[in-house]
Amino acid sequence: MILYVETNFPLSIAKGQDPEAERLLLNLPSSVNIAIPSICCLEAVSVLQEEQKYRKRFEQDLKIQINEAQRNLSSSYARSVAFHLEQALPQYMELAKEVKARLLQALDNLATKAELFPLTADMLRESLLPGLIQDGTDNLILHCILGHARSHPTQVKVFLSGNTRDFGTLVVQQALRDVGVEDYFSRTQDFLGWLRSQ
């Protein structure tokens, strides 16, 4: 069986949003082959870089607020606010380091345990036509999955993505069914429940 995943799979592992995803990746049943468009790895690293920029700005803003609270000699709340923000800042930075380390580990595990399949010229051309998904990157990812699924007509295929806004729509679900992707799951737990029932 092919289990298609996309960018949100490693990101959900990195951010601790789907603990079952990490367990699945580390203890992959022999009957399941994870397949992910290789461009999703690039997108995941890009998302991480954007979030690091956001975290850096937030860190700077926190430091400004700490400084402002420390300078406030009149407010009964200022000392408490400064204290709590000072306590939160290093923990926030450690969380950022943890997310980065978890994403890199998830990508390394995908490199070992999943099929990373390439973007082809046909996939790219199809994604340039009026899109099934408004977001250009997600539309490209979808066409990668559709193209790969077409090339494996006899295998059981399912799709797992927490991005229900883009991949959970009826039009996308129909496009997936048209290439033999039988089911769509928004949570790893749901996929595992379905897998146990097979």
DRENPA-3360 file (N, C-alpha, C; in nm, 2 decimals, always signed):
BEGIN
1 = MILYVETN = +0.08/-0.12/+0.00/+0.00/+0.00/+0.00/+0.09/+0.12/+0.00 ~ +0.05/+0.22/-0.08/+0.12/+0.35/-0.08/+0.04/+0.45/+0.01 ~ +0.11/+0.51/+0.10/+0.05/+0.62/+0.18/+0.12/+0.75/+0.14 ~ +0.04/+0.83/+0.07/+0.09/+0.96/+0.03/+0.09/+1.06/+0.15 ~ +0.19/+1.13/+0.17/+0.20/+1.24/+0.26/+0.25/+1.36/+0.19 ~ +0.24/+1.48/+0.26/+0.30/+1.60/+0.20/+0.36/+1.68/+0.31 ~ +0.39/+1.80/+0.29/+0.48/+1.89/+0.37/+0.43/+1.89/+0.52 ~ +0.30/+1.88/+0.54/+0.25/+1.89/+0.68/+0.29/+1.77/+0.76;
9 = FPLSIAKG = +0.32/+1.66/+0.70/+0.36/+1.54/+0.77/+0.49/+1.57/+0.85 ~ +0.60/+1.60/+0.79/+0.72/+1.63/+0.87/+0.70/+1.75/+0.96 ~ +0.63/+1.85/+0.92/+0.60/+1.97/+1.00/+0.52/+1.94/+1.13 ~ +0.42/+1.85/+1.11/+0.34/+1.81/+1.23/+0.42/+1.73/+1.33 ~ +0.52/+1.66/+1.28/+0.61/+1.58/+1.37/+0.70/+1.68/+1.44 ~ +0.75/+1.78/+1.37/+0.84/+1.88/+1.43/+0.78/+1.96/+1.53 ~ +0.65/+2.00/+1.51/+0.58/+2.08/+1.60/+0.50/+2.01/+1.71 ~ +0.51/+1.88/+1.70/+0.44/+1.80/+1.80/+0.29/+1.80/+1.79;
17 = QDPEAERL = +0.24/+1.83/+1.67/+0.10/+1.84/+1.65/+0.03/+1.71/+1.62 ~ +0.11/+1.61/+1.58/+0.05/+1.48/+1.54/+0.15/+1.37/+1.59 ~ +0.14/+1.34/+1.73/+0.24/+1.24/+1.78/+0.23/+1.10/+1.71 ~ +0.12/+1.07/+1.66/+0.10/+0.94/+1.59/+0.18/+0.94/+1.46 ~ +0.20/+1.05/+1.40/+0.28/+1.06/+1.27/+0.42/+1.02/+1.30 ~ +0.48/+1.06/+1.41/+0.62/+1.02/+1.44/+0.62/+0.87/+1.47 ~ +0.53/+0.82/+1.55/+0.53/+0.68/+1.58/+0.51/+0.60/+1.45 ~ +0.43/+0.64/+1.36/+0.41/+0.57/+1.23/+0.54/+0.57/+1.16;
25 = LLNLPSSV = +0.61/+0.68/+1.15/+0.73/+0.69/+1.07/+0.84/+0.60/+1.13 ~ +0.85/+0.60/+1.26/+0.95/+0.52/+1.33/+0.92/+0.37/+1.33 ~ +0.79/+0.33/+1.33/+0.75/+0.19/+1.33/+0.66/+0.16/+1.21 ~ +0.71/+0.18/+1.10/+0.63/+0.17/+0.97/+0.60/+0.02/+0.95 ~ +0.47/-0.01/+0.94/+0.43/-0.15/+0.91/+0.49/-0.19/+0.77 ~ +0.52/-0.31/+0.76/+0.58/-0.36/+0.63/+0.48/-0.35/+0.51 ~ +0.35/-0.34/+0.54/+0.25/-0.33/+0.44/+0.24/-0.19/+0.38 ~ +0.30/-0.09/+0.45/+0.28/+0.05/+0.41/+0.41/+0.11/+0.36;
33 = NIAIPSIC = +0.40/+0.17/+0.24/+0.51/+0.24/+0.18/+0.47/+0.39/+0.18 ~ +0.54/+0.47/+0.25/+0.52/+0.62/+0.25/+0.58/+0.68/+0.13 ~ +0.51/+0.76/+0.06/+0.56/+0.83/-0.06/+0.53/+0.98/-0.04 ~ +0.63/+1.06/-0.07/+0.62/+1.21/-0.06/+0.69/+1.28/-0.17 ~ +0.63/+1.38/-0.23/+0.70/+1.45/-0.33/+0.82/+1.51/-0.27 ~ +0.93/+1.50/-0.34/+1.06/+1.55/-0.29/+1.05/+1.71/-0.27 ~ +0.97/+1.78/-0.34/+0.96/+1.92/-0.32/+0.90/+1.95/-0.19 ~ +0.84/+1.86/-0.12/+0.78/+1.88/+0.01/+0.89/+1.90/+0.12;
41 = CLEAVSVL = +1.00/+1.83/+0.09/+1.12/+1.85/+0.18/+1.17/+1.99/+0.17 ~ +1.18/+2.04/+0.05/+1.22/+2.18/+0.03/+1.13/+2.28/+0.10 ~ +1.00/+2.25/+0.08/+0.90/+2.34/+0.14/+0.90/+2.34/+0.29 ~ +0.93/+2.22/+0.35/+0.93/+2.21/+0.50/+1.05/+2.29/+0.55 ~ +1.17/+2.28/+0.48/+1.28/+2.36/+0.52/+1.26/+2.51/+0.51 ~ +1.19/+2.55/+0.40/+1.15/+2.69/+0.38/+1.06/+2.74/+0.48 ~ +0.96/+2.66/+0.52/+0.87/+2.70/+0.63/+0.95/+2.72/+0.76 ~ +1.04/+2.63/+0.79/+1.12/+2.64/+0.91/+1.20/+2.77/+0.91;
49 = QEEQKYRK = +1.26/+2.80/+0.79/+1.33/+2.93/+0.78/+1.25/+3.05/+0.81 ~ +1.13/+3.05/+0.75/+1.03/+3.16/+0.77/+1.00/+3.17/+0.92 ~ +0.97/+3.06/+0.98/+0.93/+3.06/+1.12/+1.05/+3.10/+1.21 ~ +1.17/+3.07/+1.17/+1.29/+3.12/+1.24/+1.30/+3.27/+1.24 ~ +1.27/+3.33/+1.12/+1.27/+3.48/+1.11/+1.16/+3.54/+1.20 ~ +1.04/+3.48/+1.20/+0.93/+3.52/+1.28/+0.97/+3.51/+1.43 ~ +1.04/+3.40/+1.47/+1.08/+3.38/+1.61/+1.18/+3.49/+1.65 ~ +1.27/+3.52/+1.56/+1.38/+3.62/+1.58/+1.31/+3.76/+1.61;
57 = RFEQDLKI = +1.21/+3.79/+1.52/+1.14/+3.92/+1.54/+1.07/+3.92/+1.68 ~ +1.00/+3.81/+1.71/+0.93/+3.79/+1.83/+1.03/+3.80/+1.95 ~ +1.14/+3.74/+1.94/+1.24/+3.75/+2.05/+1.28/+3.90/+2.07 ~ +1.31/+3.97/+1.96/+1.34/+4.11/+1.97/+1.23/+4.19/+2.04 ~ +1.10/+4.16/+2.00/+0.99/+4.23/+2.06/+0.98/+4.20/+2.21 ~ +1.00/+4.08/+2.24/+1.00/+4.04/+2.39/+1.10/+4.12/+2.46 ~ +1.22/+4.13/+2.41/+1.33/+4.20/+2.48/+1.29/+4.35/+2.50 ~ +1.23/+4.40/+2.40/+1.18/+4.54/+2.41/+1.08/+4.56/+2.52;
65 = QINEAQRN = +0.98/+4.46/+2.52/+0.88/+4.47/+2.63/+0.94/+4.45/+2.77 ~ +1.04/+4.36/+2.78/+1.10/+4.34/+2.91/+1.17/+4.47/+2.95 ~ +1.24/+4.53/+2.86/+1.31/+4.65/+2.89/+1.21/+4.76/+2.93 ~ +1.10/+4.77/+2.86/+1.00/+4.87/+2.89/+0.93/+4.85/+3.03 ~ +0.91/+4.72/+3.06/+0.85/+4.69/+3.19/+0.95/+4.72/+3.30 ~ +1.07/+4.69/+3.28/+1.17/+4.72/+3.38/+1.19/+4.87/+3.41 ~ +1.17/+4.95/+3.31/+1.18/+5.09/+3.32/+1.06/+5.15/+3.39 ~ +0.95/+5.08/+3.39/+0.83/+5.14/+3.45/+0.84/+5.12/+3.60;
73 = LSSSYARS = +0.85/+5.23/+3.67/+0.87/+5.24/+3.81/+0.74/+5.26/+3.89 ~ +0.63/+5.29/+3.82/+0.51/+5.32/+3.88/+0.41/+5.21/+3.89 ~ +0.41/+5.12/+3.79/+0.31/+5.02/+3.78/+0.34/+4.90/+3.88 ~ +0.23/+4.85/+3.94/+0.25/+4.74/+4.03/+0.26/+4.61/+3.95 ~ +0.23/+4.61/+3.82/+0.23/+4.49/+3.73/+0.37/+4.48/+3.66 ~ +0.44/+4.59/+3.64/+0.55/+4.60/+3.56/+0.66/+4.50/+3.60 ~ +0.69/+4.49/+3.73/+0.80/+4.40/+3.78/+0.76/+4.26/+3.75 ~ +0.63/+4.22/+3.77/+0.58/+4.09/+3.75/+0.59/+4.05/+3.60;
81 = VAFHLEQA = +0.55/+4.15/+3.51/+0.55/+4.13/+3.37/+0.70/+4.10/+3.32 ~ +0.79/+4.19/+3.37/+0.93/+4.17/+3.33/+0.98/+4.04/+3.37 ~ +0.95/+4.00/+3.50/+1.00/+3.87/+3.55/+0.95/+3.75/+3.46 ~ +0.82/+3.75/+3.43/+0.76/+3.64/+3.36/+0.81/+3.64/+3.21 ~ +0.83/+3.75/+3.15/+0.88/+3.76/+3.02/+1.02/+3.71/+3.01 ~ +1.10/+3.75/+3.11/+1.24/+3.70/+3.12/+1.25/+3.55/+3.14 ~ +1.15/+3.50/+3.21/+1.15/+3.35/+3.23/+1.11/+3.28/+3.10 ~ +1.02/+3.34/+3.03/+0.96/+3.28/+2.91/+1.06/+3.28/+2.79;
89 = LPQYMELA = +1.14/+3.38/+2.78/+1.23/+3.40/+2.67/+1.32/+3.28/+2.64 ~ +1.40/+3.24/+2.74/+1.49/+3.12/+2.71/+1.41/+3.00/+2.68 ~ +1.29/+2.98/+2.74/+1.21/+2.86/+2.71/+1.16/+2.86/+2.57 ~ +1.12/+2.98/+2.53/+1.07/+3.00/+2.39/+1.19/+2.97/+2.29 ~ +1.31/+3.02/+2.32/+1.42/+2.99/+2.23/+1.45/+2.84/+2.23 ~ +1.44/+2.77/+2.34/+1.47/+2.63/+2.34/+1.36/+2.55/+2.26 ~ +1.24/+2.60/+2.27/+1.13/+2.54/+2.19/+1.16/+2.55/+2.04 ~ +1.21/+2.67/+2.00/+1.25/+2.69/+1.86/+1.36/+2.59/+1.82;
97 = KEVKARLL = +1.46/+2.57/+1.90/+1.57/+2.48/+1.87/+1.51/+2.34/+1.86 ~ +1.42/+2.30/+1.95/+1.36/+2.17/+1.95/+1.28/+2.14/+1.83 ~ +1.21/+2.24/+1.78/+1.13/+2.22/+1.66/+1.22/+2.20/+1.54 ~ +1.33/+2.28/+1.53/+1.42/+2.26/+1.42/+1.49/+2.12/+1.43 ~ +1.53/+2.08/+1.54/+1.59/+1.95/+1.55/+1.50/+1.84/+1.52 ~ +1.37/+1.85/+1.56/+1.27/+1.75/+1.53/+1.24/+1.75/+1.38 ~ +1.24/+1.86/+1.31/+1.21/+1.86/+1.17/+1.33/+1.80/+1.09 ~ +1.45/+1.83/+1.13/+1.56/+1.77/+1.06/+1.56/+1.62/+1.08;
105 = QALDNLAT = +1.52/+1.57/+1.20/+1.52/+1.43/+1.23/+1.40/+1.36/+1.15 ~ +1.29/+1.43/+1.14/+1.18/+1.38/+1.06/+1.22/+1.37/+0.91 ~ +1.29/+1.47/+0.86/+1.33/+1.46/+0.72/+1.43/+1.35/+0.70 ~ +1.52/+1.33/+0.80/+1.62/+1.22/+0.79/+1.55/+1.09/+0.79 ~ +1.45/+1.07/+0.88/+1.37/+0.95/+0.88/+1.29/+0.93/+0.75 ~ +1.24/+1.03/+0.69/+1.17/+1.02/+0.56/+1.27/+0.98/+0.45 ~ +1.39/+1.03/+0.46/+1.49/+0.99/+0.36/+1.53/+0.85/+0.37 ~ +1.52/+0.79/+0.49/+1.55/+0.65/+0.51/+1.43/+0.56/+0.48;
113 = KAELFPLT = +1.31/+0.60/+0.52/+1.20/+0.51/+0.52/+1.09/+0.54/+0.42 ~ +1.10/+0.65/+0.35/+0.99/+0.68/+0.25/+1.05/+0.69/+0.11 ~ +0.96/+0.69/+0.01/+1.00/+0.71/-0.12/+0.98/+0.86/-0.15 ~ +1.09/+0.93/-0.18/+1.08/+1.07/-0.22/+1.08/+1.07/-0.37 ~ +0.97/+1.11/-0.43/+0.96/+1.10/-0.57/+0.97/+1.24/-0.63 ~ +1.03/+1.25/-0.75/+1.07/+1.38/-0.81/+0.95/+1.44/-0.88 ~ +0.96/+1.57/-0.90/+0.87/+1.65/-0.98/+0.91/+1.62/-1.13 ~ +0.81/+1.59/-1.21/+0.84/+1.56/-1.35/+0.78/+1.68/-1.43;
121 = ADMLRESL = +0.82/+1.69/-1.56/+0.78/+1.79/-1.65/+0.62/+1.78/-1.66 ~ +0.57/+1.66/-1.67/+0.42/+1.65/-1.69/+0.35/+1.70/-1.56 ~ +0.40/+1.67/-1.45/+0.34/+1.71/-1.32/+0.34/+1.87/-1.32 ~ +0.45/+1.92/-1.35/+0.46/+2.07/-1.35/+0.37/+2.13/-1.45 ~ +0.36/+2.08/-1.57/+0.27/+2.14/-1.67/+0.12/+2.13/-1.63 ~ +0.09/+2.01/-1.57/-0.05/+2.00/-1.52/-0.09/+2.09/-1.41 ~ +0.01/+2.12/-1.33/-0.01/+2.21/-1.22/-0.03/+2.36/-1.26 ~ +0.02/+2.39/-1.38/+0.01/+2.52/-1.44/-0.13/+2.55/-1.50;
129 = LPGLIQDG = -0.20/+2.45/-1.53/-0.34/+2.47/-1.58/-0.43/+2.52/-1.47 ~ -0.55/+2.57/-1.50/-0.64/+2.61/-1.39/-0.64/+2.51/-1.27 ~ -0.60/+2.56/-1.15/-0.57/+2.47/-1.04/-0.69/+2.42/-0.97 ~ -0.67/+2.30/-0.91/-0.76/+2.23/-0.82/-0.75/+2.30/-0.69 ~ -0.64/+2.36/-0.66/-0.61/+2.42/-0.53/-0.56/+2.56/-0.56 ~ -0.61/+2.66/-0.49/-0.57/+2.80/-0.52/-0.42/+2.83/-0.49 ~ -0.37/+2.77/-0.38/-0.23/+2.79/-0.34/-0.15/+2.72/-0.44 ~ -0.06/+2.79/-0.51/+0.03/+2.73/-0.61/+0.11/+2.62/-0.57;
137 = TDNLILHC = +0.17/+2.63/-0.45/+0.26/+2.52/-0.40/+0.18/+2.40/-0.37 ~ +0.07/+2.41/-0.30/-0.01/+2.29/-0.27/-0.07/+2.23/-0.40 ~ -0.10/+2.32/-0.50/-0.15/+2.26/-0.62/-0.04/+2.18/-0.69 ~ +0.08/+2.23/-0.69/+0.19/+2.16/-0.75/+0.22/+2.02/-0.67 ~ +0.21/+2.03/-0.54/+0.22/+1.90/-0.46/+0.11/+1.80/-0.50 ~ -0.01/+1.85/-0.51/-0.12/+1.77/-0.55/-0.09/+1.70/-0.68 ~ -0.05/+1.78/-0.78/-0.02/+1.72/-0.91/+0.09/+1.62/-0.91 ~ +0.19/+1.64/-0.82/+0.29/+1.54/-0.80/+0.23/+1.41/-0.76;
145 = ILGHARSH = +0.14/+1.42/-0.66/+0.08/+1.30/-0.61/-0.01/+1.23/-0.71 ~ -0.08/+1.31/-0.78/-0.17/+1.26/-0.89/-0.09/+1.19/-0.99 ~ +0.02/+1.25/-1.03/+0.11/+1.19/-1.14/+0.17/+1.06/-1.09 ~ +0.22/+1.06/-0.96/+0.28/+0.93/-0.91/+0.17/+0.83/-0.90 ~ +0.05/+0.86/-0.85/-0.06/+0.76/-0.83/-0.09/+0.70/-0.97 ~ -0.10/+0.78/-1.07/-0.13/+0.73/-1.21/-0.03/+0.62/-1.25 ~ +0.10/+0.64/-1.21/+0.20/+0.55/-1.25/+0.20/+0.42/-1.17 ~ +0.11/+0.41/-1.07/+0.10/+0.29/-0.99/-0.05/+0.24/-0.98;
153 = PTQVKVFL = -0.10/+0.21/-1.10/-0.25/+0.18/-1.11/-0.30/+0.06/-1.03 ~ -0.21/-0.03/-1.00/-0.26/-0.16/-0.93/-0.25/-0.15/-0.78 ~ -0.18/-0.06/-0.73/-0.15/-0.06/-0.58/-0.26/+0.01/-0.51 ~ -0.29/-0.03/-0.39/-0.38/+0.04/-0.30/-0.31/+0.17/-0.26 ~ -0.38/+0.28/-0.27/-0.33/+0.41/-0.24/-0.42/+0.49/-0.15 ~ -0.36/+0.56/-0.05/-0.44/+0.65/+0.04/-0.35/+0.77/+0.06 ~ -0.42/+0.88/+0.11/-0.35/+1.01/+0.13/-0.38/+1.06/+0.27 ~ -0.27/+1.11/+0.33/-0.28/+1.16/+0.47/-0.23/+1.31/+0.46;
161 = SGNTRDFG = -0.31/+1.40/+0.50/-0.27/+1.54/+0.51/-0.36/+1.61/+0.61 ~ -0.30/+1.68/+0.70/-0.37/+1.76/+0.80/-0.42/+1.89/+0.74 ~ -0.38/+1.92/+0.62/-0.42/+2.05/+0.55/-0.55/+2.02/+0.48 ~ -0.66/+2.02/+0.56/-0.79/+2.00/+0.51/-0.85/+2.11/+0.42 ~ -0.80/+2.23/+0.45/-0.84/+2.35/+0.37/-0.81/+2.33/+0.23 ~ -0.70/+2.28/+0.19/-0.66/+2.26/+0.05/-0.68/+2.12/+0.00 ~ -0.64/+2.02/+0.08/-0.65/+1.88/+0.03/-0.78/+1.81/+0.06 ~ -0.86/+1.87/+0.15/-0.98/+1.80/+0.19/-1.11/+1.84/+0.12;
169 = TLVVQQAL = -1.09/+1.92/+0.01/-1.21/+1.97/-0.06/-1.26/+1.86/-0.15 ~ -1.39/+1.87/-0.19/-1.45/+1.77/-0.27/-1.38/+1.75/-0.41 ~ -1.35/+1.86/-0.47/-1.28/+1.86/-0.60/-1.15/+1.79/-0.59 ~ -1.07/+1.81/-0.49/-0.94/+1.74/-0.47/-0.97/+1.60/-0.44 ~ -1.06/+1.57/-0.36/-1.09/+1.43/-0.32/-1.13/+1.35/-0.45 ~ -1.21/+1.41/-0.54/-1.25/+1.35/-0.66/-1.13/+1.32/-0.75 ~ -1.04/+1.42/-0.76/-0.92/+1.41/-0.84/-0.84/+1.29/-0.79 ~ -0.83/+1.28/-0.66/-0.75/+1.17/-0.60/-0.82/+1.03/-0.63;
177 = RDVGVEDY = -0.95/+1.03/-0.62/-1.02/+0.90/-0.65/-1.00/+0.86/-0.79 ~ -1.00/+0.96/-0.88/-0.99/+0.94/-1.03/-0.85/+0.87/-1.06 ~ -0.75/+0.88/-0.98/-0.62/+0.82/-1.00/-0.60/+0.70/-0.91 ~ -0.71/+0.66/-0.84/-0.70/+0.54/-0.76/-0.67/+0.56/-0.61 ~ -0.66/+0.68/-0.56/-0.63/+0.70/-0.42/-0.77/+0.69/-0.35 ~ -0.78/+0.57/-0.28/-0.91/+0.53/-0.22/-0.96/+0.62/-0.11 ~ -0.87/+0.66/-0.02/-0.92/+0.73/+0.10/-0.83/+0.85/+0.13 ~ -0.89/+0.94/+0.20/-0.82/+1.06/+0.25/-0.83/+1.06/+0.40;
185 = FSRTQDFL = -0.72/+1.09/+0.47/-0.72/+1.10/+0.62/-0.66/+1.23/+0.66 ~ -0.72/+1.30/+0.75/-0.66/+1.42/+0.80/-0.58/+1.40/+0.92 ~ -0.58/+1.29/+0.99/-0.50/+1.26/+1.11/-0.44/+1.12/+1.09 ~ -0.32/+1.11/+1.14/-0.25/+0.98/+1.14/-0.33/+0.87/+1.22 ~ -0.39/+0.91/+1.33/-0.47/+0.82/+1.41/-0.59/+0.76/+1.33 ~ -0.65/+0.84/+1.24/-0.76/+0.79/+1.16/-0.70/+0.69/+1.06 ~ -0.59/+0.72/+1.00/-0.53/+0.63/+0.90/-0.50/+0.49/+0.97 ~ -0.44/+0.50/+1.09/-0.40/+0.38/+1.16/-0.52/+0.30/+1.20;
193 = GWLRSQ = -0.63/+0.36/+1.24/-0.76/+0.29/+1.27/-0.81/+0.22/+1.14 ~ -0.80/+0.29/+1.03/-0.84/+0.23/+0.90/-0.76/+0.11/+0.87 ~ -0.62/+0.13/+0.89/-0.53/+0.02/+0.85/-0.55/-0.10/+0.94 ~ -0.58/-0.08/+1.06/-0.61/-0.20/+1.15/-0.74/-0.27/+1.11 ~ -0.83/-0.20/+1.05/-0.96/-0.26/+1.01/-0.95/-0.34/+0.88 ~ -0.84/-0.32/+0.81/-0.82/-0.39/+0.67/-0.79/-0.53/+0.69;
% end
